[in-house]
Amino acid sequence: MKDIPQILEELRASKNIRFSRLLSICTTYFGTSRIAGSHHIFRTPWPGNPRINLQKDKSGKAKPYQIQQVIRALEHLMEVTSHEEDETEET
């Protein structure tokens, strides 16, 4: 998970992310998406939000609210992963 802070920095710095880049990031960290029409829906390893539902903009760019969904999901993934690592070190 060392790359997540760098990816978060990239996503926060740019408001103009290509849809294909965001899709690639989600595939790397959350697996294959389920496609329903034009929506790419990613299942996260925890129940509830943040959910990830991507849809390509006509310009080929990711929509700003979708970038925020991915940022929240990656932050949550980092949190969950670091918590699991802490529990492993204690035993």
C-alpha angles and dihedrals in degrees: 000000000000091000096058096083090052092048091048090052090051093049094047093047097053129054090184106068119159114243091232091057092051090046090051092051092050093047090051095052104026105029131233118349127233108234119217109176106306094341124101107203119195124200113222122211091244132061121258127001147033090060123180119223114161128190124178117245117228089252092056091251128122116253115250095239090052091052087054090051090055092046091053092046093050091047089051091047090052090049094050093045095049090048090052091048090051091052091049092052092051093058 
